[in-house]
Amino acid sequence: MRGEVKSILVEIYDRDGNLLTRIETNRDLFEEYTKRRNSWTRWAVNFLQALLANLGKEGASSFPFVDVNGTSRNQKVKADFATNFSFFNTDTCPNRLFISVGSSNTPVSATDYKLGAKIAESLVSVSVYELIDTLVLSASFSFTTETTICEVGLEWEGCVDGYSTCGRFLFDRTVLSPCYTVPAGGSVIVAYRIAP
């Protein structure tokens, strides 16, 4: 992982529990990043926690979220494959990412579950740039009429609440300031660049 968005804390204690040394790497950068960042949804953070959870044999991890239709759900992310379903199951539901564009400039909230006013969506193309350790998620859009774009979002689709129930949750919502106008007949490319 790159150091720009990572901070590591190490604390050393003596046998009586007294703190001897506290070391924290990149604290200033991490705090500045978390202060300025404002687009990942609570559902995205809970999803990552469930994805990274340590599990024993036949264990399961899940997270609560509100889907893009406003329905509260509890999603299993990892589980015993023989008797459970998981978000990544592709037997009955597709598992894919969408980038969406919309016209709302309502400020971002961690509890956003959909774009404010979705105009269009497109399946994501995923690229890896290994020389700079960057993942790029991109999509393109074409418009026949003049269209104003004020927000973009990243939606993840998979199994939700059951083996055969398909749905989506909003992973990210970002408001553009100012809004941008795409002329009639024009197109736009939206790319998320992620440097883990």
SERO-4910 file (N, C-alpha, C, O; in steps of 0.05 Angstrom, whole numbers):
BEGIN
 pado doro    nc1    nc2    nc3   cac1   cac2   cac3    cc1    cc2    cc3    oc1    oc2    oc3
  Met    A     17    -24      0      0      0      0     17     25      0     40     25     10
  Arg    A      7     46    -12     22     71    -12     17     86     13     -4     83     26
  Gly    A     35    103     21     33    117     46     14    141     47      9    152     68
  Glu    A      4    150     23    -12    175     23    -37    172     39    -46    192     51
  Val    A    -50    149     41    -75    147     55    -73    125     76    -93    112     83
  Lys    A    -50    120     86    -46     99    106    -31    110    129    -11    124    126
  Ser    A    -40    103    153    -25    111    178    -23     85    194    -42     70    197
  Ile    A      0     81    206      4     58    223     12     68    251     29     85    254
  Leu    A     -2     56    271      3     63    299     16     39    313      6     16    311
  Val    A     38     43    327     51     23    342     55     34    371     66     55    374
  Glu    A     45     19    390     49     27    418     63      4    433     55    -19    431
  Ile    A     83     11    449     98     -9    464     94     -3    494     97     19    503
  Tyr    A     86    -24    508     80    -22    537     99    -40    553    109    -60    542
  Asp    A    105    -32    578    120    -50    595    101    -70    608     77    -70    602
  Arg    A    112    -88    624     96   -109    635     74   -100    655     55   -114    661
  Asp    A     77    -75    664     56    -63    682     35    -48    666     16    -37    678
  Gly    A     37    -48    641     17    -35    624     23     -5    619      5      9    609
  Asn    A     46      4    626     54     32    622     63     36    593     79     21    583
  Leu    A     54     57    581     62     63    553     91     72    553     98     92    566
  Leu    A    108     58    538    136     65    536    141     82    511    155    102    512
  Thr    A    130     73    488    135     87    463    110     86    446     95     66    445
  Arg    A    104    109    433     82    110    414     93    121    388    104    143    387
  Ile    A     90    106    366     99    113    340     76    114    321     60     94    320
  Glu    A     73    135    306     51    136    286     62    147    260     73    170    260
  Thr    A     60    132    239     70    141    213     49    155    198     25    148    199
  Asn    A     56    176    183     39    190    165     13    201    178     -7    203    165
  Arg    A     14    207    204    -10    216    217    -21    242    205    -45    244    199
  Asp    A     -4    262    200    -13    287    189    -26    283    161    -47    295    156
  Leu    A    -13    267    144    -24    262    118    -51    248    119    -70    254    105
  Phe    A    -52    228    137    -77    212    140   -100    230    150   -122    229    140
  Glu    A    -94    246    171   -115    264    181   -124    284    161   -148    290    159
  Glu    A   -105    295    145   -113    314    124   -130    300    103   -150    311     93
  Tyr    A   -123    276     96   -138    260     76   -166    255     86   -186    260     72
  Thr    A   -169    246    111   -195    239    122   -213    264    125   -237    263    124
  Lys    A   -200    287    131   -215    312    134   -225    321    107   -248    332    105
  Arg    A   -210    318     86   -218    328     59   -236    309     44   -252    317     28
  Arg    A   -233    283     50   -249    263     36   -278    266     45   -284    270     69
  Asn    A   -296    263     27   -324    266     34   -343    250     17   -367    257     15
  Ser    A   -334    229      4   -352    216    -15   -357    187    -10   -379    177    -17
  Trp    A   -339    172      3   -345    144      9   -370    142     27   -372    157     47
  Thr    A   -388    124     20   -412    121     37   -406    103     60   -387     88     61
  Arg    A   -423    105     80   -421     87    104   -423     58     95   -411     40    106
  Trp    A   -440     53     74   -443     25     65   -417     15     53   -412     -9     56
  Ala    A   -402     31     40   -376     23     29   -357     15     51   -343     -5     49
  Val    A   -355     31     72   -337     25     94   -346      0    108   -329    -17    115
  Asn    A   -372     -4    113   -382    -29    125   -377    -53    108   -370    -75    118
  Phe    A   -379    -50     82   -373    -72     63   -344    -80     65   -338   -104     67
  Leu    A   -326    -61     65   -298    -67     67   -291    -81     94   -275    -99     95
  Gln    A   -304    -72    116   -300    -85    142   -308   -114    140   -294   -132    150
  Ala    A   -332   -119    129   -342   -147    127   -324   -163    108   -320   -187    114
  Leu    A   -314   -151     87   -297   -165     68   -270   -173     82   -260   -195     76
  Leu    A   -259   -156     99   -234   -161    112   -236   -176    138   -215   -182    150
  Ala    A   -260   -182    147   -264   -195    173   -250   -223    174   -251   -238    154
  Asn    A   -238   -229    197   -227   -256    201   -249   -275    208   -265   -270    226
  Leu    A   -250   -298    195   -271   -318    199   -259   -346    203   -239   -353    190
  Gly    A   -271   -361    220   -265   -389    223   -280   -405    203   -296   -394    187
  Lys    A   -277   -431    203   -291   -449    185   -321   -445    190   -330   -445    212
  Glu    A   -336   -443    168   -365   -440    168   -374   -413    180   -397   -410    187
  Gly    A   -355   -394    183   -363   -368    194   -376   -351    172   -377   -359    148
  Ala    A   -386   -328    180   -399   -310    161   -394   -281    169   -392   -275    193
  Ser    A   -393   -263    150   -391   -235    156   -412   -221    139   -418   -228    117
  Ser    A   -424   -200    151   -445   -186    137   -444   -156    145   -430   -149    163
  Phe    A   -460   -140    131   -462   -112    138   -490   -102    131   -502   -111    112
  Pro    A   -500    -83    147   -526    -71    140   -522    -48    120   -502    -35    121
  Phe    A   -541    -45    102   -539    -23     83   -567    -16     73   -586    -31     77
  Val    A   -569      7     60   -594     15     47   -588     14     17   -570     26      7
  Asp    A   -605     -2      2   -599     -5    -26   -608     20    -41   -620     38    -30
  Val    A   -602     22    -67   -608     46    -83   -638     51    -86   -645     73    -94
  Asn    A   -655     32    -78   -683     37    -78   -694     46    -51   -718     50    -48
  Gly    A   -676     48    -31   -684     57     -4   -692     34     15   -702     40     36
  Thr    A   -687      9      7   -694    -14     23   -671    -21     42   -649    -24     33
  Ser    A   -677    -24     68   -656    -32     87   -651    -62     84   -670    -78     82
  Arg    A   -626    -69     83   -618    -97     79   -595   -104     97   -581    -87    108
  Asn    A   -590   -130    101   -567   -140    115   -553   -160     97   -564   -181     91
  Gln    A   -529   -152     87   -516   -167     66   -494   -185     77   -475   -175     90
  Lys    A   -495   -211     71   -472   -228     76   -451   -223     54   -457   -222     31
  Val    A   -426   -221     63   -404   -217     44   -388   -242     41   -381   -250     19
  Lys    A   -383   -255     63   -368   -281     63   -384   -301     80   -394   -294    101
  Ala    A   -386   -325     70   -401   -346     85   -394   -373     74   -381   -376     53
  Asp    A   -402   -394     89   -399   -422     81   -413   -425     54   -438   -423     53
  Phe    A   -399   -431     33   -410   -433      7   -432   -454      4   -451   -451    -11
  Ala    A   -428   -476     19   -447   -499     16   -475   -493     26   -494   -503     15
  Thr    A   -477   -476     47   -503   -471     59   -512   -442     59   -535   -437     67
  Asn    A   -496   -424     50   -502   -396     51   -498   -383     23   -487   -395      5
  Phe    A   -507   -359     21   -502   -343     -3   -483   -321      5   -479   -316     29
  Ser    A   -472   -308    -14   -456   -284     -8   -459   -264    -31   -470   -270    -52
  Phe    A   -450   -240    -26   -453   -219    -45   -440   -226    -72   -450   -218    -93
  Phe    A   -419   -241    -71   -404   -247    -95   -415   -271   -111   -404   -278   -131
  Asn    A   -437   -283   -101   -449   -305   -115   -459   -296   -143   -473   -275   -145
  Thr    A   -452   -310   -164   -460   -302   -191   -479   -323   -203   -484   -322   -227
  Asp    A   -489   -342   -187   -506   -362   -198   -533   -350   -207   -544   -357   -228
  Thr    A   -544   -332   -191   -570   -320   -198   -569   -290   -202   -588   -279   -214
  Cys    A   -548   -277   -194   -546   -247   -196   -519   -240   -209   -499   -252   -203
  Pro    A   -519   -219   -226   -494   -209   -236   -478   -196   -213   -490   -187   -194
  Asn    A   -452   -195   -215   -435   -181   -196   -419   -161   -212   -400   -169   -226
  Arg    A   -426   -136   -210   -413   -116   -227   -414    -88   -215   -430    -83   -197
  Leu    A   -398    -71   -227   -397    -43   -218   -409    -25   -240   -405    -30   -264
  Phe    A   -422     -4   -231   -432     17   -249   -422     44   -240   -419     49   -217
  Ile    A   -416     61   -260   -412     89   -254   -438    103   -263   -448     98   -285
  Ser    A   -448    121   -247   -472    137   -253   -465    166   -253   -447    175   -239
  Val    A   -481    181   -268   -479    211   -268   -506    222   -262   -527    210   -269
  Gly    A   -507    245   -249   -532    257   -241   -530    287   -241   -509    299   -247
  Ser    A   -553    300   -236   -555    329   -237   -559    343   -210   -563    367   -210
  Ser    A   -558    328   -188   -561    341   -162   -535    351   -151   -514    337   -152
  Asn    A   -536    375   -139   -512    385   -126   -516    386    -95   -502    401    -81
  Thr    A   -535    370    -85   -539    368    -56   -513    358    -44   -502    339    -54
  Pro    A   -504    370    -22   -478    361    -10   -478    331     -3   -499    319      3
  Val    A   -455    319     -4   -451    291      1   -455    285     31   -448    301     48
  Ser    A   -467    262     36   -470    252     64   -461    223     64   -465    208     45
  Ala    A   -450    215     87   -442    187     90   -465    168     88   -461    144     82
  Thr    A   -489    177     92   -513    160     91   -527    161     64   -549    150     61
  Asp    A   -515    174     44   -527    174     17   -529    145      8   -510    130     11
  Tyr    A   -551    138     -4   -555    110    -14   -560    110    -44   -562     89    -56
  Lys    A   -563    134    -56   -567    136    -85   -558    164    -93   -554    182    -76
  Leu    A   -555    168   -119   -549    195   -129   -574    212   -124   -597    202   -122
  Gly    A   -570    238   -122   -593    256   -117   -612    256   -141   -637    257   -137
  Ala    A   -602    256   -165   -618    257   -189   -603    243   -212   -591    257   -229
  Lys    A   -605    217   -212   -590    201   -232   -600    207   -261   -624    208   -266
  Ile    A   -580    212   -279   -587    216   -307   -581    191   -323   -597    183   -340
  Ala    A   -558    179   -318   -549    155   -334   -530    138   -318   -518    148   -298
  Glu    A   -527    113   -327   -508     95   -314   -495     79   -336   -506     75   -358
  Ser    A   -470     69   -330   -456     53   -349   -438     33   -334   -428     39   -313
  Leu    A   -436      9   -346   -418    -11   -334   -389     -1   -333   -380     13   -351
  Val    A   -375     -9   -312   -347      0   -308   -328    -17   -323   -331    -41   -326
  Ser    A   -308     -4   -334   -284    -18   -345   -262    -15   -325   -257      7   -315
  Val    A   -248    -37   -318   -228    -37   -297   -200    -40   -310   -196    -58   -326
  Ser    A   -182    -22   -303   -154    -23   -313   -135    -21   -289   -141     -8   -269
  Val    A   -112    -34   -291    -92    -32   -271    -67    -20   -283    -58    -30   -304
  Tyr    A    -55      0   -270    -30     12   -279     -9      5   -258     -5     19   -239
  Glu    A      5    -17   -263     23    -28   -243     47    -10   -238     57    -10   -215
  Leu    A     56      5   -257     80     22   -253     75     43   -232     94     52   -219
  Ile    A     51     52   -230     44     72   -209     24     62   -188     12     77   -174
  Asp    A     21     35   -188      3     22   -168    -24     36   -166    -33     44   -145
  Thr    A    -37     38   -189    -63     52   -191    -83     34   -205    -78     22   -225
  Leu    A   -107     34   -193   -130     21   -205   -149     42   -217   -154     62   -203
  Val    A   -158     38   -241   -176     58   -254   -202     44   -261   -202     24   -275
  Leu    A   -224     56   -251   -251     47   -258   -263     69   -275   -265     92   -266
  Ser    A   -271     62   -300   -280     83   -318   -305     75   -333   -311     51   -336
  Ala    A   -320     95   -342   -344     90   -359   -348    115   -376   -339    137   -369
  Ser    A   -361    111   -399   -366    133   -417   -396    136   -422   -411    117   -420
  Phe    A   -404    161   -428   -432    168   -431   -434    186   -456   -417    203   -460
  Ser    A   -456    182   -471   -462    199   -494   -489    211   -490   -507    197   -480
  Phe    A   -493    236   -498   -518    250   -494   -528    262   -520   -512    276   -533
  Thr    A   -553    258   -527   -564    270   -551   -573    299   -546   -573    315   -565
  Thr    A   -579    306   -521   -587    334   -515   -567    345   -495   -552    330   -482
  Glu    A   -566    372   -493   -548    385   -474   -555    375   -446   -578    375   -438
  Thr    A   -535    366   -430   -539    354   -404   -520    366   -384   -496    368   -389
  Thr    A   -530    373   -361   -514    383   -339   -508    362   -319   -527    349   -309
  Ile    A   -483    358   -312   -474    337   -294   -463    351   -269   -444    367   -270
  Cys    A   -474    344   -246   -466    355   -220   -455    334   -201   -443    341   -181
  Glu    A   -460    309   -206   -452    288   -188   -445    262   -203   -455    257   -225
  Val    A   -427    247   -191   -421    220   -202   -422    200   -179   -419    208   -155
  Gly    A   -427    175   -185   -429    155   -165   -419    128   -174   -417    123   -198
  Leu    A   -411    112   -155   -402     85   -161   -421     65   -146   -423     66   -122
  Glu    A   -434     48   -161   -453     29   -150   -444      1   -155   -434     -6   -176
  Trp    A   -447    -16   -134   -438    -44   -136   -463    -61   -135   -480    -58   -117
  Glu    A   -466    -80   -154   -489    -97   -156   -482   -125   -150   -461   -135   -158
  Gly    A   -499   -139   -136   -495   -167   -130   -519   -179   -116   -540   -167   -116
  Cys    A   -516   -203   -103   -537   -215    -88   -541   -199    -62   -522   -192    -48
  Val    A   -566   -194    -55   -573   -180    -30   -595   -194    -16   -615   -202    -28
  Asp    A   -593   -198     10   -614   -209     27   -624   -237     20   -644   -245     30
  Gly    A   -610   -251      3   -619   -277     -3   -605   -288    -28   -592   -273    -42
  Tyr    A   -607   -314    -32   -593   -327    -53   -600   -317    -81   -583   -315    -98
  Ser    A   -626   -309    -84   -634   -301   -111   -645   -273   -112   -658   -266   -132
  Thr    A   -639   -257    -92   -648   -229    -93   -625   -211   -101   -604   -210    -88
  Cys    A   -628   -198   -124   -607   -181   -135   -612   -152   -127   -635   -143   -126
  Gly    A   -591   -137   -123   -594   -109   -116   -567    -94   -117   -547   -106   -124
  Arg    A   -568    -69   -110   -544    -52   -111   -541    -35    -86   -561    -29    -73
  Phe    A   -516    -27    -80   -512     -6    -61   -493     14    -71   -475      8    -88
  Leu    A   -495     39    -62   -479     61    -70   -453     60    -55   -452     63    -30
  Phe    A   -431     57    -69   -404     55    -57   -393     83    -53   -379     89    -34
  Asp    A   -398    101    -72   -387    128    -71   -406    147    -85   -420    141   -105
  Arg    A   -408    171    -74   -422    194    -87   -404    218    -84   -396    225    -62
  Thr    A   -398    231   -107   -382    255   -107   -397    277   -121   -407    273   -143
  Val    A   -398    300   -109   -411    324   -121   -389    341   -134   -369    347   -122
  Leu    A   -394    348   -159   -375    365   -174   -382    394   -170   -405    402   -170
  Ser    A   -362    410   -166   -367    439   -162   -346    455   -178   -322    454   -172
  Pro    A   -355    468   -198   -383    472   -207   -393    449   -222   -379    430   -228
  Cys    A   -419    450   -229   -431    430   -247   -419    435   -275   -410    456   -282
  Tyr    A   -420    414   -292   -409    416   -319   -430    409   -340   -447    391   -335
  Thr    A   -430    423   -362   -450    418   -383   -437    403   -407   -416    411   -417
  Val    A   -450    381   -415   -442    366   -438   -460    375   -461   -484    374   -459
  Pro    A   -448    385   -483   -465    395   -505   -480    372   -519   -473    349   -517
  Ala    A   -502    379   -533   -518    360   -548   -499    345   -567   -484    357   -582
  Gly    A   -502    318   -567   -485    302   -584   -457    296   -572   -441    282   -584
  Gly    A   -452    307   -549   -426    304   -536   -425    279   -518   -444    265   -515
  Ser    A   -401    275   -507   -397    252   -490   -380    259   -466   -368    281   -466
  Val    A   -379    242   -447   -363    247   -423   -352    220   -414   -365    199   -415
  Ile    A   -327    220   -404   -315    197   -391   -311    203   -362   -301    224   -355
  Val    A   -320    185   -344   -315    188   -315   -297    166   -307   -301    142   -314
  Ala    A   -275    173   -293   -256    153   -284   -249    157   -254   -242    179   -246
  Tyr    A   -252    136   -239   -243    136   -211   -214    125   -211   -209    103   -221
  Arg    A   -196    140   -202   -168    131   -199   -163    126   -170   -166    143   -153
  Ile    A   -156    101   -164   -152     92   -136   -123     83   -132   -114     65   -147
  Ala    A   -109     95   -113    -82     86   -107    -82     75    -79    -80     90    -59
  Pro    A    -85     48    -76    -87     36    -49    -61     39    -34    -59     30    -11
***
